[in-house]
Amino acid sequence: MNAAKVRASPPAFHFKAARQPMAWAAAAHALGIIAGAYFWRPLLWWLVAGAVFVFAAAYFSQRRARLGWWIALGALFIAGALHIQARGFARRMDTSIQPYADRLELDVIAHVTHDARLQPGSLGETRQILDLETEQITTSTGQVVPVQSGLRLSIYSPRMNDLVLDENTPTAGPDPVRTFHYGERLRFSAKLKLPRNFRNPGAFDYRGYLADRGISALASAKIDAVELLPGFSGGWIGAWRSRIHRGVIAKVHQLWGPRQAALIDAMVIGDEAFIDRDTRMDFQRSGTYHVLVVSGMNLSILAFVIFWTMKHLGVPDLPATALTVVSCVAYAFVTEVGAPVWRATLMCAVYFTTRLLYRERAMVNALGAAALALLALDPRHLFTASFQMTFVCVLIVSAICIPILQRTSQLYKGALLNWDSPDYAAYLAPGVAQFRVELQLIASRVARFIGQDWSGLIIRGAAKLALAASELVFVSAVMQMGLALPMAYYFHRATTIGLPANLVVVPLTQLLMPAAVAAIALGFVSRWLAKVPAVVTMVALQGITGTVRSLGATPVADLRVPMPSVVMMLLASAALALAIWAASRHAAAVMTGLAAVLVAALALTFSPATPTFRAGVLEMTSIDVGEGDSTLLVTPLHRTLLIDAGGPTGPGGSQLDFGEDVVSPYLWKRGISRLDAVAITHGHSDHIGGMVAVLKNFRPAELWVGLLPPSAALEQVIAMAQTLGVRVVRHWEGDEFNFGGANVSVLFPPRDLPVGTKPQNNDSMVLRVSYGESSVLLEGDAEKRVERSVVAFHHPRATLLKVGHHGSANATTAELVASARSAFAVISVGSGNSFGLPRMETLDRLARAGTCVYRTDMDGAMTFYLDGHSITASAVALQ
């Protein structure tokens, strides 16, 4: 036997510039983009520097190649900095509609640029969200203005019990509701408003998110007020994509039940309209959220199944590769997910092309080429979580896992080849040859019972399965460790059960994806032909959801972490770089690199938080939660108290969980991982709506409450506190105690106050917290009656007044203002709120008293520092 053919050991993997030029080029360009984003220089400066580097690289490339190479990387660095500064962070879009977002009624004519996305609304309604491009608007004075701007419209219609999509309408029994599609022209009346961020450090950049999609204003309307106009406005490519997308979703809902169809929509076609928040959170907690959305993994599974099928049908490499790439492009086209799936498509195309030309030797180089192409198209991709996590995932697999597996499990897989050859073992490494001989001995023993052919087949199959399982465990473990930093930074999660969850979910997803695609494709021919793959899909889906729910429900799954420090981020990045460097070296280096990544992941998860507190002061921060209320107190001894946690206004609810999406990110940004206590002033939704999430995320020692009238929301908060072992403490007027170096006095409610039949503003617990000669008065939503009682019995002085009831006219009485004599006051109020708050008479009373007033709608989150003698105000909003 030819030794050259038999010796099947894979080529060595060396991460060197000469072997991986595109990877190094992409890294240099990315570092340049970062430098240009954070270290501004005039464009001429970058142009001159770039020209110098280019000429220097050309000169030295023929004389000192190594030096010329590094200078060329410097030129790419300069190009990255120049690119981001020339392009800028802001998306170029038409904002000509924004001057008309003055909350006056407008008549708008627009066409749909993205099909409706359905969501449950409030008050028994269903909301469909449309992205539009306006054509003209008619102002309240009758002026007709041609405007071409992006507009996001929310259309509300009666709630449907079972949303079943066909090509045109979702139906609810006898009352179909019209949904709108790409290219259709609409006329409607609406009041426009500008997108607004919650102006707290750590807040999600909602305005930037919409700007990336070309949306410059928002509007809402009832379905009855929307008129479908004749004509079509759009391209034929977009129309075909919209029609195919709707047809696929309709077929999904015909083949599976509503709950299963919702998950398949998300996993296969990228439509998350029917995924409820609880399901989304289950997948996030279990570390398997990547399978719920169309991501690189989903597309990769589909690509490899198509390629594997083509090869087993005898299709040559070139047409098999071409068909696989074309299928990936078609899949990305239909999903309408956007940049993430197109990024994965580019990576798959580069990988398969590289494999065709160079086999398996250039995966990291191929990854670098894909990254460089994407950054050349838009350098802002570098700063998005999806871009970073996609490339970190692929980098971990290609630069760490594959080099290690090539020298371990892949060698042992090679021992299973040429099973009947007596000479093959001579060409294997000693340990691998021994493994082969031992398997053959076992097979010979088994052959006595089932025969030689069957014994060899079974033993080899079991060995292959065991090796594949070990590879899956290894890759999943390294992925979880390597992704610890971006998970902590972007999502404040430690995926403690990600490894066992993915060991089950990933193989089931590999089964679900091709089965679901086959079922959908066959469903267009015959529902009978689709039954078998549909059943296979259902079985895989039940296994995925069962695993996610069971593991996601465990307490350890909900481990949240604060924002990592800069030092910790640098150390974690260095550990990952060390693992990449060590992966192709000797065993000791490999173990050192993997140990470094493990230690970094454990440190990110369990290292003590380092909150950013000032020493020796009482801090009060009014967090921007829109029309609700949430206040953080930090005492001189650094004990923390959160009073209220925001929430939706009124009974209608909100798509946001204010505790999870608004309050918690601010606390994590501050480095806070635990709270000493939380308090709820009263039971209205805009004060306690986010408290359940805060209790889960920060596990305080105590929950302070006052009056507890009958309320499902209050009962839910109390029940969650008891479940988590949080001590519920009732506080009444007259209570006074020391809390971390500050004195807390409870001024309302009295113990004998009658409890009403539902939560009211005047249930509010009123607190005065003092440190030295300075103090803060916190009123909740207390109104005139409560304020007059507090003044009559306690005559409170307060350096800082947390204005009651968001600046309403029925609070902040003249008596309270005169008693408090506050130097500063802060009002928590939503921008452009429908209640007209704060009221001018309230502002006038405070102005006449010489009080300096801050507002969260104008100033964002406001922090005040009370040092016992004086007070300092600081606006902390970053956006």
Solvent accessible surface area in square Angstrom, and as a share of the most:
residue,aa,sasa,rsa
1,M,134,0.60
2,N,82,0.42
3,A,41,0.32
4,A,86,0.66
5,K,167,0.71
6,V,5,0.03
7,R,136,0.50
8,A,60,0.47
9,S,67,0.43
10,P,45,0.28
11,P,72,0.45
12,A,67,0.52
13,F,28,0.12
14,H,66,0.29
15,F,54,0.22
16,K,106,0.45
17,A,17,0.13
18,A,97,0.75
19,R,114,0.42
20,Q,5,0.02
21,P,47,0.30
22,M,67,0.30
23,A,14,0.11
24,W,73,0.26
25,A,8,0.06
26,A,8,0.06
27,A,50,0.39
28,A,12,0.09
29,H,13,0.06
30,A,17,0.13
31,L,104,0.52
32,G,0,0.00
33,I,0,0.00
34,I,70,0.35
35,A,15,0.12
36,G,4,0.04
37,A,26,0.20
38,Y,149,0.57
39,F,128,0.53
40,W,175,0.61
41,R,107,0.39
42,P,64,0.40
43,L,80,0.40
44,L,127,0.63
45,W,126,0.44
46,W,12,0.04
47,L,96,0.48
48,V,84,0.48
49,A,18,0.14
50,G,13,0.13
51,A,46,0.35
52,V,91,0.52
53,F,70,0.29
54,V,83,0.48
55,F,150,0.62
56,A,26,0.20
57,A,14,0.11
58,A,63,0.49
59,Y,111,0.42
60,F,55,0.23
61,S,51,0.33
62,Q,153,0.68
63,R,146,0.53
64,R,155,0.57
65,A,73,0.57
66,R,187,0.68
67,L,63,0.31
68,G,3,0.03
69,W,71,0.25
70,W,117,0.41
71,I,27,0.14
72,A,35,0.27
73,L,13,0.06
74,G,16,0.16
75,A,16,0.12
76,L,55,0.27
77,F,68,0.28
78,I,12,0.06
79,A,40,0.31
80,G,0,0.00
81,A,0,0.00
82,L,42,0.21
83,H,50,0.22
84,I,3,0.01
85,Q,31,0.14
86,A,55,0.43
87,R,78,0.28
88,G,25,0.24
89,F,107,0.45
90,A,83,0.64
91,R,100,0.37
92,R,174,0.64
93,M,58,0.26
94,D,67,0.35
95,T,60,0.35
96,S,54,0.35
97,I,0,0.00
98,Q,56,0.25
99,P,102,0.64
100,Y,54,0.20
101,A,18,0.14
102,D,75,0.39
103,R,109,0.40
104,L,97,0.48
105,E,84,0.38
106,L,7,0.04
107,D,42,0.22
108,V,0,0.00
109,I,14,0.07
110,A,0,0.00
111,H,24,0.11
112,V,0,0.00
113,T,57,0.33
114,H,57,0.25
115,D,12,0.06
116,A,21,0.17
117,R,61,0.22
118,L,7,0.04
119,Q,53,0.24
120,P,77,0.48
121,G,19,0.19
122,S,28,0.18
123,L,132,0.66
124,G,46,0.44
125,E,29,0.13
126,T,2,0.01
127,R,42,0.15
128,Q,1,0.00
129,I,15,0.08
130,L,0,0.00
131,D,12,0.06
132,L,2,0.01
133,E,58,0.26
134,T,0,0.00
135,E,43,0.19
136,Q,57,0.25
137,I,0,0.00
138,T,33,0.19
139,T,20,0.12
140,S,76,0.49
141,T,122,0.71
142,G,49,0.47
143,Q,107,0.48
144,V,85,0.49
145,V,23,0.13
146,P,113,0.71
147,V,4,0.03
148,Q,119,0.53
149,S,1,0.01
150,G,14,0.13
151,L,0,0.00
152,R,28,0.10
153,L,0,0.00
154,S,14,0.09
155,I,0,0.00
156,Y,51,0.19
157,S,4,0.03
158,P,91,0.57
159,R,104,0.38
160,M,8,0.04
161,N,143,0.73
162,D,84,0.43
163,L,33,0.17
164,V,66,0.38
165,L,32,0.16
166,D,64,0.33
167,E,54,0.24
168,N,78,0.40
169,T,26,0.15
170,P,0,0.00
171,T,47,0.27
172,A,22,0.17
173,G,67,0.65
174,P,122,0.77
175,D,95,0.49
176,P,85,0.53
177,V,14,0.08
178,R,80,0.29
179,T,5,0.03
180,F,7,0.03
181,H,16,0.07
182,Y,47,0.18
183,G,0,0.00
184,E,32,0.14
185,R,58,0.21
186,L,0,0.00
187,R,87,0.32
188,F,2,0.01
189,S,46,0.30
190,A,4,0.03
191,K,114,0.48
192,L,0,0.00
193,K,91,0.39
194,L,85,0.42
195,P,10,0.06
196,R,64,0.23
197,N,2,0.01
198,F,44,0.18
199,R,65,0.24
200,N,1,0.00
201,P,14,0.09
202,G,33,0.32
203,A,12,0.09
204,F,126,0.53
205,D,63,0.33
206,Y,70,0.27
207,R,108,0.39
208,G,23,0.22
209,Y,77,0.29
210,L,0,0.00
211,A,17,0.13
212,D,71,0.37
213,R,118,0.43
214,G,17,0.16
215,I,5,0.03
216,S,1,0.01
217,A,0,0.00
218,L,23,0.12
219,A,9,0.07
220,S,58,0.38
221,A,11,0.09
222,K,114,0.48
223,I,33,0.17
224,D,137,0.71
225,A,51,0.40
226,V,17,0.10
227,E,87,0.39
228,L,82,0.41
229,L,21,0.11
230,P,112,0.71
231,G,57,0.55
232,F,111,0.46
233,S,31,0.20
234,G,47,0.45
235,G,37,0.36
236,W,183,0.64
237,I,93,0.47
238,G,11,0.11
239,A,31,0.24
240,W,142,0.50
241,R,76,0.28
242,S,4,0.03
243,R,126,0.46
244,I,66,0.34
245,H,13,0.06
246,R,33,0.12
247,G,18,0.17
248,V,19,0.11
249,I,4,0.02
250,A,9,0.07
251,K,27,0.11
252,V,1,0.00
253,H,21,0.09
254,Q,83,0.37
255,L,29,0.15
256,W,13,0.05
257,G,29,0.28
258,P,82,0.51
259,R,120,0.44
260,Q,51,0.23
261,A,0,0.00
262,A,8,0.06
263,L,8,0.04
264,I,0,0.00
265,D,0,0.00
266,A,0,0.00
267,M,0,0.00
268,V,4,0.03
269,I,6,0.03
270,G,20,0.19
271,D,24,0.12
272,E,58,0.26
273,A,17,0.13
274,F,40,0.17
275,I,14,0.07
276,D,67,0.34
277,R,87,0.32
278,D,106,0.55
279,T,13,0.08
280,R,60,0.22
281,M,28,0.13
282,D,27,0.14
283,F,3,0.01
284,Q,48,0.21
285,R,42,0.15
286,S,0,0.00
287,G,11,0.10
288,T,0,0.00
289,Y,64,0.24
290,H,62,0.28
291,V,0,0.00
292,L,0,0.00
293,V,31,0.18
294,V,6,0.03
295,S,24,0.15
296,G,23,0.22
297,M,47,0.21
298,N,0,0.00
299,L,1,0.00
300,S,35,0.23
301,I,16,0.08
302,L,15,0.07
303,A,0,0.00
304,F,93,0.39
305,V,47,0.27
306,I,36,0.18
307,F,18,0.07
308,W,154,0.54
309,T,50,0.29
310,M,31,0.14
311,K,75,0.32
312,H,122,0.54
313,L,128,0.64
314,G,61,0.59
315,V,39,0.22
316,P,86,0.54
317,D,29,0.15
318,L,119,0.59
319,P,62,0.39
320,A,0,0.00
321,T,7,0.04
322,A,52,0.40
323,L,79,0.39
324,T,0,0.00
325,V,34,0.19
326,V,95,0.55
327,S,29,0.19
328,C,4,0.02
329,V,63,0.36
330,A,51,0.40
331,Y,21,0.08
332,A,1,0.01
333,F,49,0.21
334,V,23,0.13
335,T,2,0.01
336,E,36,0.16
337,V,49,0.28
338,G,29,0.28
339,A,47,0.36
340,P,46,0.29
341,V,0,0.00
342,W,97,0.34
343,R,5,0.02
344,A,4,0.03
345,T,5,0.03
346,L,52,0.26
347,M,26,0.11
348,C,11,0.07
349,A,24,0.19
350,V,31,0.18
351,Y,38,0.15
352,F,1,0.01
353,T,65,0.38
354,T,19,0.11
355,R,49,0.18
356,L,44,0.22
357,L,116,0.58
358,Y,115,0.44
359,R,128,0.47
360,E,79,0.36
361,R,129,0.47
362,A,17,0.13
363,M,37,0.17
364,V,1,0.01
365,N,30,0.15
366,A,9,0.07
367,L,15,0.08
368,G,4,0.04
369,A,29,0.23
370,A,1,0.01
371,A,11,0.09
372,L,33,0.16
373,A,43,0.33
374,L,15,0.08
375,L,3,0.01
376,A,61,0.47
377,L,127,0.63
378,D,19,0.10
379,P,0,0.00
380,R,34,0.13
381,H,37,0.17
382,L,21,0.10
383,F,57,0.24
384,T,51,0.30
385,A,27,0.21
386,S,46,0.30
387,F,8,0.03
388,Q,55,0.24
389,M,32,0.14
390,T,30,0.17
391,F,20,0.08
392,V,33,0.19
393,C,32,0.19
394,V,43,0.25
395,L,45,0.22
396,I,0,0.00
397,V,44,0.25
398,S,1,0.01
399,A,0,0.00
400,I,0,0.00
401,C,0,0.00
402,I,41,0.21
403,P,2,0.01
404,I,17,0.09
405,L,21,0.11
406,Q,26,0.12
407,R,99,0.36
408,T,61,0.36
409,S,10,0.06
410,Q,72,0.32
411,L,47,0.23
412,Y,71,0.27
413,K,59,0.25
414,G,13,0.13
415,A,0,0.00
416,L,3,0.02
417,L,90,0.45
418,N,75,0.39
419,W,27,0.09
420,D,133,0.69
421,S,19,0.12
422,P,124,0.78
423,D,82,0.42
424,Y,1,0.01
425,A,23,0.18
426,A,88,0.68
427,Y,55,0.21
428,L,32,0.16
429,A,53,0.41
430,P,118,0.74
431,G,44,0.43
432,V,8,0.05
433,A,17,0.13
434,Q,98,0.44
435,F,50,0.21
436,R,1,0.01
437,V,64,0.37
438,E,81,0.36
439,L,22,0.11
440,Q,56,0.25
441,L,109,0.54
442,I,87,0.44
443,A,1,0.01
444,S,50,0.33
445,R,155,0.56
446,V,45,0.26
447,A,18,0.14
448,R,187,0.68
449,F,171,0.71
450,I,74,0.37
451,G,31,0.30
452,Q,117,0.52
453,D,123,0.64
454,W,158,0.55
455,S,0,0.00
456,G,4,0.03
457,L,100,0.50
458,I,87,0.44
459,I,22,0.11
460,R,68,0.25
461,G,36,0.35
462,A,58,0.45
463,A,10,0.08
464,K,105,0.44
465,L,130,0.65
466,A,64,0.50
467,L,25,0.12
468,A,45,0.35
469,A,50,0.38
470,S,55,0.36
471,E,24,0.11
472,L,49,0.24
473,V,64,0.37
474,F,46,0.19
475,V,35,0.20
476,S,10,0.06
477,A,27,0.21
478,V,3,0.02
479,M,38,0.17
480,Q,37,0.16
481,M,35,0.16
482,G,8,0.08
483,L,22,0.11
484,A,17,0.13
485,L,35,0.17
486,P,15,0.10
487,M,31,0.14
488,A,3,0.02
489,Y,80,0.30
490,Y,66,0.25
491,F,89,0.37
492,H,16,0.07
493,R,10,0.04
494,A,12,0.09
495,T,26,0.15
496,T,49,0.28
497,I,14,0.07
498,G,0,0.00
499,L,55,0.27
500,P,59,0.37
501,A,0,0.00
502,N,6,0.03
503,L,52,0.26
504,V,66,0.38
505,V,0,0.00
506,V,21,0.12
507,P,49,0.31
508,L,41,0.20
509,T,0,0.00
510,Q,90,0.40
511,L,82,0.41
512,L,0,0.00
513,M,0,0.00
514,P,32,0.20
515,A,11,0.08
516,A,0,0.00
517,V,47,0.27
518,A,40,0.31
519,A,0,0.00
520,I,11,0.06
521,A,59,0.46
522,L,64,0.32
523,G,5,0.04
524,F,114,0.48
525,V,113,0.65
526,S,34,0.22
527,R,137,0.50
528,W,199,0.70
529,L,98,0.49
530,A,0,0.00
531,K,100,0.42
532,V,111,0.64
533,P,20,0.13
534,A,11,0.09
535,V,92,0.53
536,V,50,0.29
537,T,0,0.00
538,M,47,0.21
539,V,90,0.52
540,A,0,0.00
541,L,3,0.01
542,Q,107,0.47
543,G,27,0.26
544,I,0,0.00
545,T,14,0.08
546,G,36,0.34
547,T,20,0.11
548,V,2,0.01
549,R,99,0.36
550,S,70,0.45
551,L,47,0.23
552,G,2,0.02
553,A,81,0.63
554,T,47,0.27
555,P,113,0.71
556,V,83,0.48
557,A,2,0.01
558,D,22,0.11
559,L,40,0.20
560,R,17,0.06
561,V,5,0.03
562,P,21,0.14
563,M,39,0.17
564,P,15,0.10
565,S,53,0.34
566,V,101,0.58
567,V,99,0.57
568,M,38,0.17
569,M,44,0.20
570,L,118,0.59
571,L,105,0.52
572,A,10,0.08
573,S,55,0.36
574,A,57,0.44
575,A,11,0.08
576,L,27,0.14
577,A,59,0.46
578,L,64,0.32
579,A,2,0.02
580,I,18,0.09
581,W,128,0.45
582,A,1,0.01
583,A,1,0.01
584,S,19,0.12
585,R,66,0.24
586,H,123,0.55
587,A,77,0.60
588,A,66,0.51
589,A,10,0.08
590,V,14,0.08
591,M,125,0.56
592,T,77,0.45
593,G,0,0.00
594,L,27,0.14
595,A,50,0.39
596,A,26,0.20
597,V,5,0.03
598,L,80,0.40
599,V,95,0.55
600,A,13,0.10
601,A,12,0.09
602,L,88,0.44
603,A,27,0.21
604,L,17,0.08
605,T,24,0.14
606,F,133,0.55
607,S,46,0.30
608,P,120,0.76
609,A,33,0.26
610,T,100,0.58
611,P,54,0.34
612,T,89,0.52
613,F,40,0.17
614,R,124,0.45
615,A,85,0.66
616,G,37,0.35
617,V,19,0.11
618,L,0,0.00
619,E,3,0.01
620,M,0,0.00
621,T,0,0.00
622,S,0,0.00
623,I,0,0.00
624,D,0,0.00
625,V,0,0.00
626,G,10,0.09
627,E,54,0.24
628,G,0,0.00
629,D,7,0.04
630,S,0,0.00
631,T,4,0.02
632,L,0,0.00
633,L,2,0.01
634,V,3,0.02
635,T,2,0.01
636,P,14,0.09
637,L,128,0.63
638,H,77,0.34
639,R,92,0.34
640,T,6,0.03
641,L,1,0.01
642,L,0,0.00
643,I,6,0.03
644,D,2,0.01
645,A,0,0.00
646,G,0,0.00
647,G,2,0.02
648,P,27,0.17
649,T,58,0.34
650,G,37,0.36
651,P,129,0.81
652,G,19,0.18
653,G,42,0.41
654,S,58,0.37
655,Q,87,0.39
656,L,69,0.34
657,D,39,0.20
658,F,19,0.08
659,G,0,0.00
660,E,24,0.11
661,D,43,0.22
662,V,3,0.02
663,V,0,0.00
664,S,0,0.00
665,P,18,0.12
666,Y,3,0.01
667,L,0,0.00
668,W,4,0.02
669,K,75,0.32
670,R,29,0.10
671,G,7,0.07
672,I,3,0.01
673,S,27,0.18
674,R,123,0.45
675,L,5,0.02
676,D,45,0.23
677,A,0,0.00
678,V,0,0.00
679,A,0,0.00
680,I,4,0.02
681,T,5,0.03
682,H,3,0.01
683,G,6,0.06
684,H,56,0.25
685,S,38,0.24
686,D,16,0.08
687,H,0,0.00
688,I,3,0.02
689,G,38,0.36
690,G,0,0.00
691,M,0,0.00
692,V,24,0.14
693,A,10,0.08
694,V,0,0.00
695,L,0,0.00
696,K,67,0.28
697,N,5,0.03
698,F,0,0.00
699,R,81,0.29
700,P,4,0.03
701,A,63,0.49
702,E,34,0.15
703,L,0,0.00
704,W,3,0.01
705,V,0,0.00
706,G,2,0.02
707,L,8,0.04
708,L,55,0.28
709,P,5,0.03
710,P,84,0.53
711,S,17,0.11
712,A,85,0.66
713,A,43,0.34
714,L,5,0.02
715,E,110,0.49
716,Q,107,0.48
717,V,3,0.01
718,I,27,0.14
719,A,51,0.40
720,M,40,0.18
721,A,0,0.00
722,Q,121,0.54
723,T,109,0.63
724,L,46,0.23
725,G,67,0.64
726,V,8,0.04
727,R,147,0.54
728,V,45,0.26
729,V,26,0.15
730,R,100,0.36
731,H,17,0.07
732,W,26,0.09
733,E,48,0.22
734,G,59,0.56
735,D,40,0.21
736,E,113,0.51
737,F,54,0.23
738,N,105,0.54
739,F,9,0.04
740,G,7,0.07
741,G,27,0.26
742,A,1,0.00
743,N,49,0.25
744,V,1,0.01
745,S,16,0.10
746,V,2,0.01
747,L,10,0.05
748,F,6,0.03
749,P,0,0.00
750,P,32,0.20
751,R,167,0.61
752,D,124,0.64
753,L,38,0.19
754,P,113,0.71
755,V,79,0.45
756,G,24,0.23
757,T,122,0.71
758,K,137,0.58
759,P,22,0.14
760,Q,86,0.38
761,N,25,0.13
762,N,22,0.11
763,D,10,0.05
764,S,0,0.00
765,M,1,0.00
766,V,3,0.02
767,L,3,0.01
768,R,60,0.22
769,V,2,0.01
770,S,15,0.10
771,Y,55,0.21
772,G,67,0.64
773,E,146,0.65
774,S,2,0.01
775,S,4,0.02
776,V,0,0.00
777,L,1,0.00
778,L,6,0.03
779,E,2,0.01
780,G,7,0.07
781,D,3,0.01
782,A,0,0.00
783,E,36,0.16
784,K,78,0.33
785,R,139,0.51
786,V,1,0.01
787,E,2,0.01
788,R,119,0.43
789,S,34,0.22
790,V,3,0.02
791,V,22,0.13
792,A,64,0.49
793,F,149,0.62
794,H,61,0.27
795,H,124,0.55
796,P,4,0.03
797,R,116,0.42
798,A,2,0.02
799,T,29,0.17
800,L,0,0.00
801,L,1,0.01
802,K,7,0.03
803,V,2,0.01
804,G,0,0.00
805,H,33,0.15
806,H,12,0.05
807,G,0,0.00
808,S,12,0.08
809,A,27,0.21
810,N,53,0.27
811,A,0,0.00
812,T,0,0.00
813,T,4,0.03
814,A,63,0.49
815,E,75,0.34
816,L,2,0.01
817,V,11,0.06
818,A,68,0.53
819,S,22,0.14
820,A,1,0.00
821,R,150,0.55
822,S,7,0.05
823,A,47,0.37
824,F,39,0.16
825,A,0,0.00
826,V,0,0.00
827,I,0,0.00
828,S,1,0.00
829,V,2,0.01
830,G,2,0.02
831,S,50,0.32
832,G,40,0.39
833,N,19,0.10
834,S,105,0.68
835,F,112,0.47
836,G,49,0.48
837,L,27,0.13
838,P,11,0.07
839,R,101,0.37
840,M,123,0.55
841,E,68,0.31
842,T,0,0.00
843,L,32,0.16
844,D,60,0.31
845,R,44,0.16
846,L,1,0.01
847,A,68,0.53
848,R,182,0.66
849,A,51,0.39
850,G,63,0.61
851,T,11,0.07
852,C,58,0.35
853,V,44,0.26
854,Y,53,0.20
855,R,44,0.16
856,T,0,0.00
857,D,19,0.10
858,M,119,0.53
859,D,45,0.23
860,G,0,0.00
861,A,0,0.00
862,M,2,0.01
863,T,1,0.01
864,F,0,0.00
865,Y,30,0.11
866,L,0,0.00
867,D,63,0.33
868,G,4,0.03
869,H,147,0.66
870,S,60,0.38
871,I,25,0.13
872,T,72,0.42
873,A,29,0.23
874,S,36,0.23
875,A,70,0.54
876,V,34,0.19
877,A,28,0.22
878,L,118,0.59
879,Q,72,0.32
